[in-house]
Amino acid sequence: MLSKIKLQLLGVLCTLFLFTEAQAQSSASTYSALGIGEFNYSGLTNNQAMGGLGISFGSAWNPNYVNPALSTKNTIFNFEAALNYKMIGANNGSETSEVDGGGLSYLALSLPVKVNKATVGLGLNQITSVNYRLMIESTVSNADVRAFNSIEGDGGISEAYLSFGYEVAKNLSLGVQGSYLFGSTIRTDQLGLFDENGNPIGITTEYYERLTVSDFGYKLGAYYFLPLNTKSKLHLGAIYQHLGDVNGKAFAKLASFGQASNPDTPGDLIANDEPGSIYIPNRFGFGVSYEKNNKYVIGLEGQYQDFKQFRNLFDDPLRLQEAIKVGLGFQIVPDYLDVDSPLKRGTYRFGLEYQQTPYYLNATNINDVGINFGASLPVNQLSLVNFAVKVGQRGTTDNGLIRENYVNFTLGLSLNDNSWFYKRVFE
């Protein structure tokens, strides 16, 4: 009976993976209007709470999406899901606007094939996210007319992935992750003209653009730990992610308001699902962590991606730069043996995160600095409630740009089970 229930659960989880569209790391940032949106560098909830730490350290209680080689740490069955919500106060130096966004963050599953030796993982995540709303008011030269542009964007690139980690030698694990990339981004720009009394002039026009991608990518990982003594270890990790030319198609049209998304209505059809590709540069990451066994961990990690090589489907000129991320993370478990106190058995995390984003505007780097914290609290013998909070600032009001002060919340649940691979003595 128990085996039948577990098979049914696997069927439900596989159905979720196949038919759920993940909206991971949903963004509400103005800067997601550039390139193909905001990239997710920070992993799952437990990683986010530690400044994105996950290349060099993982645990048995949470799947590891950041480094597939670390999936060998998952000696029990894990299923994890999370929701994300983000609030932003955007300031251009004279005005402030409050915006927000959120949704399903990710689904992840880790299944040990041979405990301490080989582990399979699969899940849904989002590589990039786009979600912005802009209203721009301007004057028209030599006329008593004002122009209003309503600019919006939604979507991003999601991935359904399958990973495999294997311990190839003592203390050394390698991993590979294959991803199916899919998703679309829709951007619109509506332009209306109004006289000095606020009356509309002429017809409101709309530019509609839809970019859809469908392709494959992969990630490689390596992990090694060095015992320093009977009570501590040094962890080392590295990742390489290759996406390259991501195939897709582009639709773009300029027409009257409400007609631009339909290829058969009057208007200027610029591209009608024309095939092409987006070039996304390779990503590298390295990390080192020190662990006092069953007590605390501290680690430092970095990631690099050269967006000077980026190219979109329309080959539009867009000046991007190198993206650099550095994360410093710390976690502590007060007393993992205290079965009477879930709070003492909980894992508490803190982190600092710095990103030089790929955006370069008005001769200015757009940097992102955040403080992270969170925890994993047991809800029964093995399962956990996970949460992470990041308070940060992106951009600047210098040179006509926008500064964003934001708070990002992620709340998730880890369902863990250690009975899948052990025969029962009594039924």
N, C-alpha and C positions, 0 to 999 in steps of 0.2 A: 504493500500500500504506500509506504514511504517513498519507494523508488518511483512509483507511478506519479505521485505528487510532484516529485522533483523533475521528472520528464515534462510534466505539464507546465511547470514554472519555466523551464528552459524554452519551451515553445512560446510562451507569452513574451519572454524577454527577447527572443529572436524576432518576433512579430514587431515589437517596439522598435528594435534596431532597423528593421526593414522599412517601416512605414511612418516613423516619426521624423518630422523635419526639425532638427535642432536649431535653436536660436541662441547659440552660445555667446557668452560675454556681450550681450546686447549693448550696443553703444548708443549714446545720445549726444555724441560729440560733434561740434562743428567741423573739426579736422577730419572726421570720417568722410567728408566730401571729397577728399584728395586721394588720388591713386585708386586703390580698390578697397579702401576703408582701413579700419583699425585692426591690427594683428593681435592675436591671442598668444602671448609669450609666457603666461603665468600658470598654466596647467589647471589642475583640479582644485577643489576648495582647500584641502590641506596644504597644497603648494602655494596657493595665493596668500594664505595667512603668514607664510614665511618668506615673503618677497619673491615668490616664484621658485623657491628652492625645490629641485626635483631631479636634476641631472645627476647629482652625486649621492642622493639619499632617498630612501623609500622605506615603507613599513609593510608589515603583513596585513594591516587592517584597511588599507586604501589602495585601489588600483593606481598604477603609475603610468600616466599618459605622456609625461615629459620625456622619459628615457625608457624605451622598451626593454633594455637589458635588465633594468631593475625590477621587472615583473617577476623575476625568480624569487624575490622576497615575499611574494604572495603565496604563502603555504596553505591558505584556506581559500574557499570560494568567496569572491567579493562581487557585489552588485552595488553601484553607486549612481545616484542621480541628484541634480541640484538645480535650484532656481537662482536667478540673478536680477538685481535691481540697482539702478544707478541714478543718482541725483546730481545735477550740475548747476552751478551758478556761473553763467557766462558774462564777462565784463569786457567791453570794448574801450574802457577809459572814461566814458561818459554815461553809459547806460548799462543796467544789469538785467539779465533775463534768467528765469528759472526753468530748466528743462529736465526731463527724466525719460527713462526707458528700461525695459527689462523683459524677462521671459525665461524659457527653459534654457539652462546653461549647458548641460551635457548629460549623457548616459554613458556609463562605463562598466564593463564586466571583466573580471579576471578569474581564470579557471586553471588551477595547477594540474598539469598532465602527469607529472611525476614530482612529488613534493621535494622541494629544495634543489630540483634539477631542471625542470622544464615547465613553462607556463604559457598559456594562450590567453590573449585578451582581445576584446572587441568593443566597439562603442560608436557613439555619435558625438561630434564636437564641431566647433566652427573655427575656421582658420582666420577669416576676416569678417567684420561686421560693419554695416553702414546704416546709420539712422540719424538724420539731421533735418531741421526745419529752419529756413532763413527767410526773413523778409527785408528787402532792400528798397529804400525809398531814395529817389534821385530826381534832379531837375533836368529838363530838356533844354539844350542850348537854343537861344533866340526864340523862345516860346514860353507862354504862361501855362506850361503843362508840366505835370509831375508824373514820373514813371514809378510803378510799383512792381517789383519782381518777387514772386513767391517761389522759392527754390526748395525742393524736397528730395530726399533720397532714402531708400530702404533696401535691405537685403544683405548679401554677403556670400562668401564661399564656405560651404559646409563640407564635412568629410565623414564618411563611414569607414572605419578602419578595422583592420585585423592585425594583431601583433603576436610575436613569438619571442620568448626569452629562453636562453639555454646556458647553463653553467658548463663552459667548455674545459675549464681547469679549476683547480682548487682556488677559491675566492675570486675567480674571474668569470664574468658572464657577458655574453653578447646578445644583442636583440635586433629585430627587424620589424618594421611596421609598414604595411601596405595600405594605402588610402584611396578610396574612390571619391573624387572631388566633384561637387555638384552645387548648384544654386544660381541665383540670378540677382542682379542689382538693377533697380529701377530708379531713374532720376528724372525729375520734371522741372521745368522753368517756365512759369506763367508770367506774362508781361501784360500789364494793363496801363492805359494812359488816362489821366483825369485832369479836368480843368481846375481853376482856382476855387470853384465852388464844390468840388468833389464829384462832379458829374462825369461819367465815363465818356471817353472819346474813342470812336472807332471800335474795332473788334479786339477782344483779348486773345492774344496768341499763346501757344503752348509748344515748347520743345519737349519731346518725350524720347527717352533713351533707355533701352533694355539690353543688358549684357548678360548672357547665359553661358555657364561653363559646364563641361563634362569631361573629366579626364582622370588620370591616375598619378599618384606620387608615392614616395617612400621616405622612411626615416631609418637611420642606423644608429645603434647605441652600443656603448661599452661601459662596463662597470667593474671596478676592482676594489677590494677592501683589504687593508693591512692591519692585522692585530698588533697593537702596540704593547699590550700586556693583557692580563686576564680580565681587565675591567674596561678597556677602551679600544677603539678602532679608528683608523683613518680611512675615509671613503673617497674614491676618485671616480669621476664619470665624464663621458663625452658623448655628444650627439652630432649627427649630420643629417640635415633634411634637404631632400631634392624635390623640387616641384617643376622648375624649368618652364618650358613652353606648355601652358595649360590651354587646351583647345576649347573653343567656344564659338558663339555667334552673336552678332550685334544687329539690333534693330534701332533705327533712329528716324524721327519724323518731326517736321515743323508744320503746324496746322492751327486752325482755330481751336479755341478752348473746348476740350471734351472730345476732339476728333483725332488727336495726334497718335493715340495708341492703336488705332485701327488702320491697317495698310490700305484698305479699300476706300477710305473717305478722301475728299479733296485735301490737298496739301503738298508739301515738298517732301517726298520720301527720300531720305538720305541713305539709309541702309536697310535692306529687307532680309533680316536673318542671314546676313553674310558671314561665312565662316572665317575664323581667324584664330589668333592665340594671344594670350597674355603671358609675358615672361616674368616669372617671379623668381628672384635670385635665391641661391642656396643659403641655408642657415647653419651656422656652427655654434656649438655651445660646449663649455667646459665648467667643471665644478670640483670643489674639494670640501669635505665635511669632517668634523671631528665628533665622535660619539663617546659619551660615557654610558656604558651599557645600561639600558632600562632606566636611564635618568635624564640625560639631556643631550642635545645635538646643536652644534653651531656650524654654519657653512657659508661659503662665498662662491657665487656662480656668475658667469657672464655668457652673453649670447651676441652674435654678430650677423648682420645681413646687409649686403651692399646694394641698396636700392638705386644707385646710379645706373644700374643695368636694367631697371624696370622698364617694361614696355606694355602699353595697353592695347586693346583690340583695334582702336582707331589710330594708333601710332601718334597720338597727340603729344606735342612737346610738354613735358612736365618735369620740372626740376626737383628731383628727390636726392637724398643723401644717404650715407651709411646709417643704419639703425644699430644702436648699441644698447644693450640692457645689462645692468649689474644689479644683483640681488644679494642681500645679506640676511640670513635667516637663523632663527633660534627656536627650539622647542624644548619643553620640559615636562616630565611626568612626576608629580609629587611622590606618589607611592603606588606602583603598579600592582602590588600584592594586597592592597587594602580592599578586600571584597565587600566590606560594609560601607564604603564611601565612594560612590561614583565620581564625586568631585576630585578626590585624591587620585583615582585611577584615570582621570581624564588627561588628555594631552593638550597643553597650552602653547600657543605659537605667537611669535613676533617677527617682524621683518622690516627692512628698509629696501626701497626699490627706486632705481634711477634709470630713466630711458632717454637716450637721444633719439627722438622719433625720426622717421625718414622725411618729415616735412620740413622744407626750407622756404620761407616766405619773406619777401622784402628784406633780403640779406640777413635774415634772423633764423637761428636754430629754434625749433620748437621742442623743448625739453619737458619731461614729465617726472615729477618727484613725488613719492608716496610713502606713507607709514602704514604698515599692515599689522593686523593682529587677528586671532581667532582661536578656535578650540575644537576638539573632538571629544564628545561626552558619551559614555556608554549608556545605552538604553536597555540592554539585557547583558547576557554573558559576553556576547561577541559584537553585536551591532552598535552603530554609532550615529549620533547626530553631529554633523559638521557645520561650522559656520566660519566665515572670513569677512573681515571689513578692511577696506582700504580708504584712507583719507589722503587726498593728493591734490596737486596743482599741475596743470599743463598750460604751456604757452605764456604769453606776456602781452601787456597792453602797449608796449613800445612799437613804434613804426606801423601804427594803424592795425595791429593784430588783436587777437582775443585771448584773454586769460580765463581759464576754466578752473574753478575750485569744485572738487567733486567728492562724493562719498559713494563707494561701491559696496553693496551687500551681496553675499552669496550664502545660501542656506541649502544644505543637502543631507542625505541619509545614506549610510552605508549598511547594507544587509550582508552579514557575513555568516558563513556556515562551515564548520570543520568536520561534518559527518558524511560528506560526499564520497570520500575515498577510504573510509575505514569500515571494515566489516563489523556488524553488530554481533556480540556474543549471545545476547538474549533478545528475542523478539517479543 
